[in-house]
Amino acid sequence: MLQVNELAKCISFHSYKGGTGKTTLAANFSFLLASRGYSVYLLDLDFYAPSIYSYFNFEPKYWINDYLKGNAKLDDIMVDSSNFLDESVKGELKVGFSRGGKEDIYQLEGSILNDREQQVKQFRNFIAMREDLLVTKNADFIVMDTSPGIRYWSINSIVISDIVLLTLKMGDLDLKGTIKMIREIYGSLIEHGAVCKLLLNRVSGYCVPTTNLEPGSIQITEDDSFFKKKIDLEIAKIFDKSSNIDTLLEIPCYCDIQFKEKEFLTTREYPSHPFTRKIYNLASKVEEIR
């Protein structure tokens, strides 16, 4: 009988609203895990605005949409992206892409909103995908990039997750929306054993002015202890301790990444970049979660 890897984890990156950088984090996080020798499956489940493909520059023959509708097998939709890894690395990275056109969204969600039988059927296909990856493929990590907000497939994704990384920026709207989601959704998930952590992204205050450079220029400080303490205090004021959700990691706003015209895997192209070190820290923290 096939056995599930007891240390395997199903992880979803979720957020209240778009623009938090969760797709960038999910893609780079998956690459780094694979480069450390793990078997990683990255799933793009943001059917409204899929963008994982832009990091891998690949358009598949079959999509996750096809699998959920019963028109393709799991092996058909998983694209081997291990060529992105160094040849000496023993890990593997496979990616499932989604298609997000108007018709595709309607077929996946619009047609099942008032059809309980179709909801159950597609959710069973979704569960089967997770179990097949964990049991048959013996995945170490399943990483899911979800649609922001409270949507059908987002809820399904976080429900089947072992760990949810709730990604947000420190803006007022983002904070209020995140608090609402914690109260309405995450509280019950935590009660049933799920691990939910805050992942603060694009945190301001790390890019500081310096008198040693030309006017208007910036530098990135490596000493972030001051800003971390400040952020922790702000989070403590906003989030009730009874929510059982704390901050897993703070990631600064790195302008050279955020304002690039084209998406790319920073952890692959710039292994010494401070952002890469942050993703390394994220992977280490996730590894420790039991």
Backbone as CSV, one residue per row, in Angstrom:
resi,resn,N_x,N_y,N_z,CA_x,CA_y,CA_z,C_x,C_y,C_z
1,MET,0.848,-1.193,0.000,0.000,0.000,0.000,0.886,1.247,0.000
2,LEU,0.516,2.212,-0.851,1.280,3.446,-0.917,1.073,4.263,0.350
3,GLN,2.156,4.863,0.836,2.106,5.621,2.068,2.294,7.113,1.787
4,VAL,1.580,7.933,2.542,1.744,9.378,2.429,2.969,9.806,3.218
5,ASN,3.765,10.674,2.639,4.891,11.249,3.344,4.364,12.010,4.565
6,GLU,4.707,11.545,5.759,4.161,12.133,6.984,4.554,13.590,7.164
7,LEU,5.646,14.000,6.548,6.100,15.382,6.678,5.599,16.266,5.536
8,ALA,4.847,15.676,4.610,4.341,16.430,3.461,3.388,17.523,3.925
9,LYS,3.413,18.642,3.218,2.573,19.774,3.587,1.862,20.335,2.359
10,CYS,0.600,20.666,2.553,-0.183,21.351,1.528,-0.343,22.793,1.998
11,ILE,0.195,23.734,1.221,0.292,25.130,1.653,-0.427,26.035,0.653
12,SER,-1.238,26.939,1.158,-1.887,27.902,0.268,-1.472,29.324,0.635
13,PHE,-1.252,30.128,-0.396,-1.008,31.557,-0.228,-2.327,32.262,-0.528
14,HIS,-2.862,32.954,0.448,-4.160,33.602,0.289,-4.046,35.051,0.750
15,SER,-4.982,35.890,0.338,-4.989,37.292,0.755,-6.403,37.843,0.645
16,TYR,-6.633,38.921,1.349,-7.954,39.563,1.288,-8.159,40.234,-0.055
17,LYS,-7.123,40.907,-0.545,-7.234,41.604,-1.823,-5.999,41.337,-2.672
18,GLY,-6.089,41.723,-3.941,-4.962,41.533,-4.836,-3.864,42.543,-4.589
19,GLY,-2.730,42.334,-5.223,-1.628,43.288,-5.107,-0.746,43.109,-3.896
20,THR,-0.902,41.984,-3.187,-0.067,41.751,-2.002,1.227,41.026,-2.342
21,GLY,1.362,40.550,-3.577,2.582,39.858,-3.985,2.585,38.371,-3.680
22,LYS,1.419,37.780,-3.416,1.384,36.367,-3.031,1.839,35.444,-4.159
23,THR,1.550,35.806,-5.409,1.978,34.961,-6.523,3.501,34.940,-6.638
24,THR,4.122,36.103,-6.483,5.577,36.182,-6.487,6.163,35.330,-5.368
25,LEU,5.561,35.411,-4.202,6.037,34.633,-3.059,5.842,33.139,-3.297
26,ALA,4.674,32.751,-3.800,4.389,31.333,-4.031,5.352,30.726,-5.047
27,ALA,5.619,31.439,-6.140,6.509,30.935,-7.184,7.944,30.812,-6.673
28,ASN,8.446,31.843,-6.026,9.823,31.820,-5.526,9.993,30.837,-4.376
29,PHE,8.996,30.747,-3.524,8.998,29.801,-2.414,9.069,28.364,-2.946
30,SER,8.286,28.063,-3.972,8.274,26.715,-4.556,9.616,26.382,-5.189
31,PHE,10.175,27.345,-5.913,11.475,27.124,-6.535,12.549,26.844,-5.499
32,LEU,12.544,27.623,-4.424,13.568,27.453,-3.401,13.437,26.103,-2.701
33,LEU,12.202,25.680,-2.420,11.999,24.365,-1.807,12.535,23.262,-2.708
34,ALA,12.234,23.359,-3.993,12.714,22.350,-4.944,14.233,22.353,-5.030
35,SER,14.820,23.550,-4.978,16.276,23.652,-5.062,16.953,23.085,-3.816
36,ARG,16.185,22.893,-2.753,16.716,22.292,-1.532,16.491,20.783,-1.508
37,GLY,16.018,20.236,-2.627,15.918,18.788,-2.756,14.538,18.204,-2.584
38,TYR,13.527,19.040,-2.411,12.172,18.543,-2.202,11.446,18.303,-3.529
39,SER,10.420,17.468,-3.444,9.509,17.271,-4.570,8.348,18.233,-4.374
40,VAL,8.261,19.231,-5.257,7.318,20.331,-5.070,6.349,20.425,-6.253
41,TYR,5.069,20.596,-5.927,4.038,20.791,-6.942,3.379,22.143,-6.692
42,LEU,3.519,23.038,-7.655,2.967,24.385,-7.555,1.707,24.467,-8.414
43,LEU,0.586,24.857,-7.804,-0.695,24.919,-8.500,-1.197,26.355,-8.557
44,ASP,-1.493,26.815,-9.761,-2.070,28.146,-9.924,-3.588,28.007,-9.852
45,LEU,-4.160,28.384,-8.720,-5.611,28.275,-8.522,-6.283,29.640,-8.486
46,ASP,-5.595,30.636,-9.008,-6.208,31.958,-9.163,-6.826,32.011,-10.557
47,PHE,-8.015,31.446,-10.690,-8.645,31.329,-11.997,-9.085,32.674,-12.558
48,TYR,-9.215,33.681,-11.700,-9.650,34.992,-12.163,-8.513,35.785,-12.794
49,ALA,-7.319,35.597,-12.272,-6.165,36.324,-12.819,-4.921,35.453,-12.701
50,PRO,-4.872,34.331,-13.432,-3.713,33.436,-13.339,-2.455,34.111,-13.876
51,SER,-1.342,33.947,-13.158,-0.108,34.597,-13.615,1.143,33.782,-13.317
52,ILE,0.992,32.594,-12.756,2.164,31.745,-12.496,2.938,31.477,-13.780
53,TYR,2.206,31.370,-14.905,2.854,31.061,-16.179,3.926,32.087,-16.543
54,SER,3.749,33.343,-16.084,4.699,34.390,-16.457,6.072,34.168,-15.831
55,TYR,6.131,33.410,-14.741,7.407,33.138,-14.077,8.160,31.991,-14.761
56,PHE,7.411,31.190,-15.505,8.023,30.018,-16.138,7.968,30.073,-17.659
57,ASN,7.307,31.105,-18.188,7.266,31.336,-19.632,6.853,30.070,-20.392
58,PHE,5.696,29.525,-19.995,5.260,28.268,-20.586,3.739,28.245,-20.684
59,GLU,3.237,27.735,-21.811,1.799,27.556,-21.983,1.525,26.076,-22.222
60,PRO,0.809,25.426,-21.326,0.612,23.971,-21.417,-0.472,23.580,-22.417
61,LYS,-0.502,22.307,-22.715,-1.555,21.776,-23.579,-2.832,21.595,-22.785
62,TYR,-2.695,21.156,-21.535,-3.848,20.973,-20.660,-3.676,21.816,-19.396
63,TRP,-4.800,22.243,-18.850,-4.806,23.139,-17.704,-5.465,22.473,-16.504
64,ILE,-5.293,23.078,-15.328,-5.989,22.587,-14.142,-7.494,22.598,-14.378
65,ASN,-7.967,23.587,-15.132,-9.390,23.653,-15.480,-9.853,22.353,-16.106
66,ASP,-9.026,21.811,-17.017,-9.383,20.574,-17.713,-9.478,19.405,-16.744
67,TYR,-8.577,19.369,-15.778,-8.599,18.283,-14.797,-9.858,18.359,-13.933
68,LEU,-10.183,19.548,-13.453,-11.331,19.708,-12.573,-12.636,19.399,-13.299
69,LYS,-12.653,19.614,-14.619,-13.857,19.309,-15.404,-13.874,17.853,-15.871
70,GLY,-12.809,17.102,-15.525,-12.757,15.697,-15.890,-12.300,15.426,-17.308
71,ASN,-11.645,16.413,-17.927,-11.220,16.272,-19.318,-9.727,15.986,-19.469
72,ALA,-9.014,15.834,-18.373,-7.578,15.550,-18.438,-7.154,14.839,-17.160
73,LYS,-6.078,14.062,-17.279,-5.533,13.372,-16.117,-4.492,14.260,-15.442
74,LEU,-4.127,13.872,-14.238,-3.173,14.672,-13.474,-1.841,14.800,-14.205
75,ASP,-1.357,13.701,-14.794,-0.081,13.746,-15.508,-0.141,14.673,-16.721
76,ASP,-1.349,14.872,-17.255,-1.500,15.735,-18.425,-1.282,17.205,-18.086
77,ILE,-1.649,17.594,-16.865,-1.633,19.025,-16.536,-0.377,19.474,-15.802
78,MET,0.388,18.524,-15.252,1.569,18.908,-14.489,2.783,19.054,-15.398
79,VAL,3.337,20.237,-15.452,4.482,20.544,-16.315,5.766,20.452,-15.504
80,ASP,6.695,19.660,-15.984,7.976,19.500,-15.303,8.839,20.742,-15.542
81,SER,9.070,21.491,-14.492,9.878,22.716,-14.573,11.223,22.542,-13.888
82,SER,11.641,21.292,-13.754,12.908,21.019,-13.072,14.105,21.557,-13.838
83,ASN,13.901,21.912,-15.126,14.994,22.498,-15.895,15.405,23.863,-15.347
84,PHE,14.568,24.454,-14.485,14.921,25.704,-13.842,15.914,25.483,-12.710
85,LEU,16.047,24.234,-12.276,16.929,23.919,-11.161,18.332,23.610,-11.643
86,ASP,19.296,23.762,-10.752,20.663,23.387,-11.054,20.745,21.880,-11.252
87,GLU,21.577,21.429,-12.167,21.673,20.001,-12.488,22.083,19.156,-11.292
88,SER,22.751,19.760,-10.336,23.206,19.007,-9.156,22.098,18.819,-8.113
89,VAL,20.987,19.519,-8.294,19.890,19.456,-7.325,19.057,18.205,-7.544
90,LYS,18.720,17.526,-6.463,17.944,16.292,-6.555,16.436,16.525,-6.455
91,GLY,16.039,17.751,-6.175,14.620,18.036,-6.052,13.947,18.141,-7.405
92,GLU,12.610,18.275,-7.376,11.854,18.437,-8.618,10.775,19.494,-8.420
93,LEU,10.462,20.185,-9.494,9.453,21.230,-9.467,8.491,21.018,-10.631
94,LYS,7.232,20.765,-10.304,6.202,20.594,-11.329,5.094,21.604,-11.080
95,VAL,4.595,22.162,-12.188,3.653,23.271,-12.094,2.365,22.955,-12.839
96,GLY,1.237,23.248,-12.197,-0.060,23.146,-12.844,-0.590,24.541,-13.095
97,PHE,-0.853,24.863,-14.370,-1.290,26.206,-14.741,-2.809,26.246,-14.904
98,SER,-3.388,27.409,-14.660,-4.825,27.570,-14.880,-5.071,28.578,-15.992
99,ARG,-6.240,28.444,-16.609,-6.639,29.343,-17.693,-7.789,30.194,-17.178
100,GLY,-7.702,31.498,-17.386,-8.644,32.402,-16.733,-9.486,33.257,-17.647
101,GLY,-9.850,32.750,-18.818,-10.737,33.513,-19.684,-12.163,33.544,-19.144
102,LYS,-12.983,34.402,-19.704,-14.367,34.550,-19.246,-15.117,33.235,-19.301
103,GLU,-14.992,32.517,-20.401,-15.687,31.242,-20.556,-15.163,30.201,-19.583
104,ASP,-13.863,30.206,-19.346,-13.264,29.244,-18.424,-13.762,29.471,-16.999
105,ILE,-13.838,30.741,-16.604,-14.324,31.064,-15.268,-15.773,30.631,-15.108
106,TYR,-16.578,30.869,-16.145,-17.988,30.477,-16.075,-18.126,28.967,-15.947
107,GLN,-17.331,28.229,-16.715,-17.424,26.766,-16.673,-17.019,26.204,-15.322
108,LEU,-16.039,26.853,-14.684,-15.568,26.347,-13.399,-16.418,26.804,-12.219
109,GLU,-16.945,28.007,-12.307,-17.641,28.546,-11.148,-19.077,28.948,-11.435
110,GLY,-19.282,29.678,-12.530,-20.624,30.170,-12.826,-21.647,29.070,-13.007
111,SER,-21.239,27.963,-13.629,-22.183,26.885,-13.921,-22.511,26.025,-12.704
112,ILE,-21.770,26.189,-11.597,-22.006,25.314,-10.441,-22.579,26.053,-9.230
113,LEU,-22.721,27.384,-9.344,-23.182,28.156,-8.195,-24.544,27.686,-7.703
114,ASN,-25.423,27.303,-8.626,-26.758,26.863,-8.250,-26.971,25.379,-8.524
115,ASP,-25.871,24.663,-8.666,-25.954,23.231,-8.962,-25.137,22.473,-7.920
116,ARG,-25.830,21.993,-6.903,-25.160,21.319,-5.795,-24.411,20.073,-6.273
117,GLU,-24.979,19.354,-7.197,-24.345,18.126,-7.683,-23.015,18.418,-8.357
118,GLN,-22.981,19.494,-9.166,-21.738,19.870,-9.825,-20.703,20.391,-8.829
119,GLN,-21.159,21.091,-7.788,-20.251,21.563,-6.750,-19.538,20.386,-6.087
120,VAL,-20.331,19.380,-5.733,-19.770,18.204,-5.068,-18.809,17.469,-5.999
121,LYS,-19.175,17.349,-7.265,-18.347,16.632,-8.238,-16.991,17.315,-8.412
122,GLN,-17.015,18.629,-8.602,-15.752,19.332,-8.829,-14.909,19.385,-7.564
123,PHE,-15.557,19.498,-6.410,-14.791,19.494,-5.165,-14.141,18.135,-4.948
124,ARG,-14.832,17.059,-5.317,-14.241,15.726,-5.223,-13.031,15.609,-6.135
125,ASN,-13.118,16.182,-7.332,-11.968,16.188,-8.238,-10.802,16.962,-7.629
126,PHE,-11.133,18.044,-6.925,-10.127,18.872,-6.272,-9.426,18.093,-5.160
127,ILE,-10.220,17.395,-4.350,-9.666,16.567,-3.279,-8.816,15.451,-3.870
128,ALA,-9.309,14.854,-4.967,-8.576,13.756,-5.615,-7.216,14.232,-6.118
129,MET,-7.145,15.470,-6.602,-5.872,16.021,-7.078,-4.876,16.105,-5.930
130,ARG,-5.327,16.603,-4.796,-4.465,16.705,-3.626,-3.980,15.328,-3.176
131,GLU,-4.899,14.380,-3.069,-4.532,13.051,-2.592,-3.611,12.334,-3.571
132,ASP,-3.846,12.527,-4.855,-2.999,11.888,-5.870,-1.571,12.413,-5.784
133,LEU,-1.434,13.716,-5.566,-0.097,14.308,-5.448,0.622,13.819,-4.197
134,LEU,-0.109,13.689,-3.107,0.506,13.277,-1.847,0.809,11.782,-1.811
135,VAL,-0.082,10.980,-2.363,0.058,9.524,-2.259,0.787,8.936,-3.467
136,THR,0.219,9.138,-4.650,0.804,8.537,-5.854,2.126,9.192,-6.241
137,LYS,2.155,10.526,-6.204,3.359,11.260,-6.619,4.342,11.465,-5.469
138,ASN,3.901,11.170,-4.248,4.747,11.290,-3.068,5.354,12.690,-2.943
139,ALA,4.511,13.698,-3.111,4.963,15.089,-3.021,5.407,15.429,-1.602
140,ASP,6.438,16.252,-1.507,6.840,16.798,-0.212,6.036,18.051,0.110
141,PHE,5.806,18.857,-0.931,5.049,20.091,-0.758,4.091,20.295,-1.927
142,ILE,2.865,20.662,-1.603,1.922,21.183,-2.586,1.737,22.650,-2.238
143,VAL,2.036,23.520,-3.184,1.921,24.964,-2.949,0.835,25.506,-3.869
144,MET,-0.153,26.187,-3.281,-1.285,26.679,-4.063,-1.362,28.203,-3.998
145,ASP,-1.383,28.823,-5.166,-1.611,30.260,-5.256,-3.104,30.456,-5.512
146,THR,-3.794,31.155,-4.628,-5.243,31.263,-4.700,-5.702,32.642,-5.158
147,SER,-6.985,32.722,-5.489,-7.595,34.023,-5.771,-7.764,34.784,-4.468
148,PRO,-7.619,36.105,-4.498,-7.829,36.875,-3.269,-9.298,36.907,-2.879
149,GLY,-9.553,37.165,-1.605,-10.918,37.330,-1.131,-11.629,36.016,-0.856
150,ILE,-12.923,36.136,-0.624,-13.750,34.982,-0.283,-14.472,34.519,-1.537
151,ARG,-13.837,33.598,-2.258,-14.395,33.056,-3.486,-14.416,31.534,-3.409
152,TYR,-15.205,30.956,-4.287,-15.455,29.515,-4.216,-14.171,28.690,-4.168
153,TRP,-13.284,28.884,-5.146,-12.088,28.043,-5.217,-11.053,28.457,-4.181
154,SER,-11.080,29.712,-3.763,-10.176,30.134,-2.691,-10.527,29.419,-1.394
155,ILE,-11.825,29.371,-1.093,-12.270,28.692,0.121,-11.915,27.215,0.061
156,ASN,-12.167,26.592,-1.091,-11.818,25.178,-1.249,-10.321,24.943,-1.029
157,SER,-9.512,25.858,-1.529,-8.059,25.716,-1.413,-7.597,25.781,0.032
158,ILE,-8.102,26.764,0.766,-7.630,26.903,2.140,-8.204,25.817,3.047
159,VAL,-9.374,25.289,2.682,-9.981,24.216,3.486,-9.134,22.944,3.455
160,ILE,-8.513,22.657,2.306,-7.728,21.423,2.197,-6.254,21.643,2.550
161,SER,-5.904,22.852,2.998,-4.506,23.165,3.303,-4.134,22.777,4.722
162,ASP,-2.893,22.360,4.881,-2.338,22.144,6.216,-1.853,23.467,6.803
163,ILE,-1.341,24.328,5.920,-0.828,25.634,6.327,-1.370,26.694,5.377
164,VAL,-1.883,27.775,5.939,-2.327,28.904,5.127,-1.456,30.110,5.466
165,LEU,-0.837,30.672,4.455,-0.021,31.876,4.625,-0.851,33.058,4.147
166,LEU,-1.392,33.779,5.105,-2.288,34.895,4.818,-1.439,36.131,4.531
167,THR,-1.304,36.439,3.252,-0.383,37.478,2.793,-1.067,38.840,2.765
168,LEU,-0.408,39.839,3.322,-1.000,41.168,3.351,0.074,42.235,3.410
169,LYS,-0.338,43.431,3.040,0.478,44.620,3.239,-0.095,45.377,4.430
170,MET,0.622,46.390,4.881,0.223,47.085,6.099,-0.714,48.260,5.821
171,GLY,-1.492,48.176,4.741,-2.453,49.233,4.450,-3.734,49.059,5.251
172,ASP,-4.464,50.129,5.436,-5.672,50.107,6.264,-6.714,49.142,5.710
173,LEU,-6.992,49.219,4.414,-7.998,48.354,3.793,-7.609,46.889,3.910
174,ASP,-6.348,46.599,3.670,-5.857,45.224,3.733,-5.981,44.665,5.147
175,LEU,-5.628,45.473,6.129,-5.703,45.031,7.514,-7.137,44.761,7.945
176,LYS,-8.039,45.683,7.621,-9.439,45.502,8.010,-10.043,44.279,7.329
177,GLY,-9.736,44.098,6.043,-10.261,42.946,5.323,-9.704,41.639,5.853
178,THR,-8.426,41.650,6.215,-7.801,40.451,6.763,-8.429,40.077,8.104
179,ILE,-8.667,41.081,8.937,-9.315,40.828,10.226,-10.693,40.206,10.013
180,LYS,-11.433,40.706,9.033,-12.758,40.172,8.735,-12.675,38.711,8.314
181,MET,-11.703,38.383,7.458,-11.552,36.996,7.017,-11.182,36.079,8.175
182,ILE,-10.333,36.579,9.065,-9.937,35.774,10.224,-11.168,35.426,11.066
183,ARG,-12.026,36.420,11.268,-13.217,36.202,12.084,-14.213,35.279,11.403
184,GLU,-14.365,35.427,10.071,-15.413,34.698,9.373,-14.977,33.327,8.854
185,ILE,-13.684,33.151,8.609,-13.220,31.902,7.989,-12.141,31.208,8.807
186,TYR,-11.077,31.922,9.092,-9.886,31.276,9.630,-10.060,30.751,11.047
187,GLY,-10.929,31.392,11.805,-11.144,30.929,13.172,-11.582,29.481,13.226
188,SER,-12.534,29.112,12.376,-13.028,27.728,12.371,-11.983,26.767,11.822
189,LEU,-11.166,27.229,10.871,-10.106,26.378,10.318,-9.081,26.035,11.394
190,ILE,-8.715,27.039,12.177,-7.747,26.826,13.247,-8.290,25.857,14.283
191,GLU,-9.583,25.979,14.572,-10.215,25.077,15.534,-10.137,23.621,15.084
192,HIS,-10.100,23.430,13.760,-10.047,22.064,13.214,-8.626,21.635,12.865
193,GLY,-7.630,22.371,13.340,-6.246,21.915,13.224,-5.386,22.572,12.176
194,ALA,-5.954,23.468,11.370,-5.144,24.136,10.346,-4.202,25.142,10.996
195,VAL,-3.056,25.344,10.366,-2.084,26.344,10.837,-2.187,27.566,9.927
196,CYS,-2.509,28.700,10.508,-2.633,29.939,9.741,-1.630,30.954,10.268
197,LYS,-0.872,31.544,9.352,0.151,32.510,9.736,0.030,33.761,8.871
198,LEU,0.383,34.903,9.449,0.436,36.143,8.696,1.790,36.251,8.000
199,LEU,1.745,36.638,6.750,2.959,36.857,5.978,2.915,38.290,5.475
200,LEU,3.679,39.162,6.141,3.665,40.583,5.799,4.632,40.838,4.650
201,ASN,4.110,41.364,3.557,4.927,41.556,2.361,4.965,43.031,1.972
202,ARG,6.048,43.404,1.305,6.246,44.779,0.841,6.130,45.773,2.000
203,VAL,6.763,45.406,3.097,6.743,46.260,4.281,7.621,47.481,4.051
204,SER,7.091,48.657,4.296,7.858,49.886,4.097,8.784,50.129,5.275
205,GLY,9.792,50.973,5.045,10.701,51.341,6.123,12.068,50.710,6.013
206,TYR,12.244,49.732,5.116,13.542,49.085,4.960,14.411,49.838,3.950
207,CYS,13.762,50.422,2.966,14.494,51.238,1.998,14.600,52.640,2.583
208,VAL,15.750,52.969,3.094,15.889,54.215,3.844,16.765,55.211,3.088
209,PRO,16.474,56.515,3.209,17.308,57.535,2.557,18.705,57.529,3.154
210,THR,19.670,57.929,2.403,21.034,58.027,2.902,21.687,59.286,2.346
211,THR,22.457,59.962,3.176,23.116,61.202,2.749,24.354,60.921,1.909
212,ASN,24.763,59.643,1.843,25.987,59.312,1.118,25.744,59.092,-0.371
213,LEU,24.445,59.044,-0.772,24.117,58.811,-2.165,23.504,60.063,-2.780
214,GLU,23.270,60.009,-4.068,22.668,61.142,-4.753,21.250,61.379,-4.225
215,PRO,20.761,62.623,-4.290,19.394,62.923,-3.834,18.373,62.020,-4.528
216,GLY,17.468,61.469,-3.742,16.420,60.616,-4.310,16.784,59.152,-4.375
217,SER,18.042,58.824,-4.125,18.449,57.429,-4.183,18.151,56.740,-2.854
218,ILE,18.177,55.415,-2.861,17.862,54.654,-1.655,18.884,53.553,-1.466
219,GLN,18.881,52.994,-0.282,19.666,51.802,-0.037,18.827,50.864,0.827
220,ILE,19.128,49.589,0.763,18.393,48.601,1.540,19.213,48.244,2.763
221,THR,18.631,48.445,3.923,19.352,48.144,5.148,19.198,46.682,5.528
222,GLU,20.248,46.080,5.998,20.205,44.690,6.430,19.784,44.584,7.897
223,ASP,19.914,45.676,8.639,19.540,45.666,10.050,18.061,46.006,10.174
224,ASP,17.202,44.974,10.149,15.776,45.228,10.160,15.155,45.006,11.533
225,SER,15.973,44.879,12.568,15.442,44.601,13.895,14.527,45.722,14.385
226,PHE,14.884,46.966,14.083,14.065,48.096,14.523,12.687,48.040,13.890
227,PHE,12.670,47.783,12.579,11.392,47.755,11.877,10.564,46.536,12.279
228,LYS,11.228,45.419,12.560,10.504,44.222,12.977,9.790,44.470,14.307
229,LYS,10.478,45.114,15.238,9.862,45.403,16.530,8.671,46.343,16.351
230,LYS,8.824,47.308,15.469,7.757,48.265,15.212,6.546,47.560,14.611
231,ILE,6.797,46.682,13.660,5.715,45.941,13.016,5.020,45.015,14.009
232,ASP,5.808,44.326,14.807,5.229,43.416,15.800,4.301,44.157,16.753
233,LEU,4.683,45.375,17.135,3.846,46.165,18.027,2.542,46.557,17.349
234,GLU,2.631,46.931,16.066,1.431,47.308,15.324,0.492,46.115,15.173
235,ILE,1.060,44.951,14.836,0.258,43.743,14.677,-0.419,43.365,15.993
236,ALA,0.309,43.498,17.087,-0.247,43.154,18.394,-1.444,44.038,18.738
237,LYS,-1.418,45.300,18.289,-2.526,46.204,18.555,-3.765,45.831,17.732
238,ILE,-3.527,45.324,16.522,-4.616,45.101,15.570,-5.266,43.734,15.724
239,PHE,-4.443,42.695,15.862,-4.965,41.340,15.884,-5.095,40.835,17.313
240,ASP,-6.274,40.407,17.631,-6.560,39.859,18.959,-5.770,38.573,19.156
241,LYS,-5.142,38.426,20.318,-4.365,37.219,20.598,-5.222,35.964,20.552
242,SER,-6.522,36.109,20.803,-7.412,34.957,20.782,-7.575,34.378,19.388
243,SER,-7.153,35.117,18.348,-7.276,34.617,16.981,-6.283,33.505,16.691
244,ASN,-5.246,33.370,17.537,-4.225,32.333,17.362,-3.485,32.448,16.034
245,ILE,-3.425,33.632,15.491,-2.676,33.876,14.262,-1.569,34.874,14.569
246,ASP,-0.335,34.468,14.310,0.774,35.388,14.529,1.548,35.554,13.230
247,THR,2.526,36.423,13.272,3.308,36.733,12.075,4.433,35.722,11.889
248,LEU,4.473,35.114,10.714,5.531,34.159,10.411,6.784,34.867,9.911
249,LEU,6.587,35.905,9.076,7.746,36.583,8.485,7.332,37.942,7.937
250,GLU,8.274,38.890,7.978,8.087,40.191,7.344,9.061,40.302,6.182
251,ILE,8.547,40.689,5.027,9.384,40.831,3.838,9.333,42.281,3.369
252,PRO,10.471,42.931,3.274,10.498,44.350,2.891,10.020,44.588,1.461
253,CYS,9.756,45.837,1.181,9.433,46.259,-0.178,10.746,46.522,-0.914
254,TYR,11.137,45.613,-1.768,12.354,45.774,-2.561,11.971,46.388,-3.902
255,CYS,12.299,47.629,-4.092,11.858,48.369,-5.268,12.344,47.759,-6.575
256,ASP,13.551,47.185,-6.554,14.104,46.634,-7.787,13.331,45.401,-8.257
257,ILE,12.572,44.779,-7.364,11.728,43.649,-7.743,10.329,44.122,-8.089
258,GLN,9.780,44.953,-7.237,8.393,45.365,-7.371,8.119,46.101,-8.670
259,PHE,9.075,46.891,-9.141,8.823,47.722,-10.297,9.455,47.192,-11.591
260,LYS,9.830,45.922,-11.591,10.289,45.302,-12.830,9.106,45.152,-13.790
261,GLU,9.358,45.328,-15.081,8.292,45.216,-16.068,7.848,43.764,-16.263
262,LYS,8.753,42.818,-16.094,8.448,41.414,-16.311,8.711,40.602,-15.047
263,GLU,7.798,39.669,-14.773,7.969,38.810,-13.606,9.080,37.798,-13.854
264,PHE,9.810,37.456,-12.815,10.866,36.456,-12.934,11.138,35.867,-11.558
265,LEU,11.833,34.729,-11.534,12.173,34.074,-10.278,13.431,34.716,-9.707
266,THR,13.246,35.625,-8.793,14.379,36.315,-8.178,15.308,35.329,-7.494
267,THR,14.735,34.316,-6.822,15.551,33.344,-6.103,16.449,32.549,-7.041
268,ARG,16.089,32.486,-8.302,16.922,31.778,-9.290,17.934,32.722,-9.931
269,GLU,17.469,33.898,-10.314,18.331,34.840,-11.028,19.313,35.553,-10.108
270,TYR,18.881,35.804,-8.859,19.714,36.558,-7.924,19.756,35.837,-6.576
271,PRO,20.533,34.771,-6.489,20.575,33.981,-5.254,21.116,34.735,-4.041
272,SER,21.819,35.855,-4.253,22.382,36.617,-3.134,21.533,37.823,-2.768
273,HIS,20.419,38.007,-3.457,19.552,39.155,-3.194,18.914,39.018,-1.800
274,PRO,18.710,40.135,-1.082,18.059,40.075,0.238,16.688,39.401,0.187
275,PHE,15.967,39.573,-0.931,14.673,38.924,-1.080,14.829,37.412,-1.057
276,THR,15.857,36.900,-1.734,16.113,35.459,-1.752,16.384,34.947,-0.351
277,ARG,17.126,35.713,0.421,17.403,35.304,1.793,16.125,35.271,2.638
278,LYS,15.222,36.194,2.349,13.933,36.190,3.050,13.111,34.946,2.700
279,ILE,13.111,34.572,1.440,12.378,33.374,1.020,13.028,32.124,1.614
280,TYR,14.349,32.142,1.717,15.060,31.047,2.392,14.591,30.945,3.842
281,ASN,14.469,32.099,4.512,13.974,32.101,5.887,12.542,31.579,5.971
282,LEU,11.739,31.957,4.987,10.351,31.489,4.952,10.297,29.972,4.834
283,ALA,11.127,29.426,3.931,11.161,27.963,3.768,11.597,27.267,5.054
284,SER,12.584,27.828,5.722,13.064,27.241,6.964,11.978,27.242,8.043
285,LYS,11.232,28.348,8.133,10.164,28.445,9.124,9.039,27.465,8.833
286,VAL,8.708,27.301,7.564,7.646,26.369,7.180,8.079,24.928,7.459
287,GLU,9.348,24.636,7.220,9.856,23.300,7.502,9.685,22.931,8.982
288,GLU,9.766,23.926,9.846,9.689,23.683,11.279,8.264,23.461,11.787
289,ILE,7.278,23.853,10.972,5.883,23.713,11.401,5.473,22.254,11.353
290,ARG,4.931,21.774,12.435,4.483,20.373,12.518,2.992,20.326,12.844
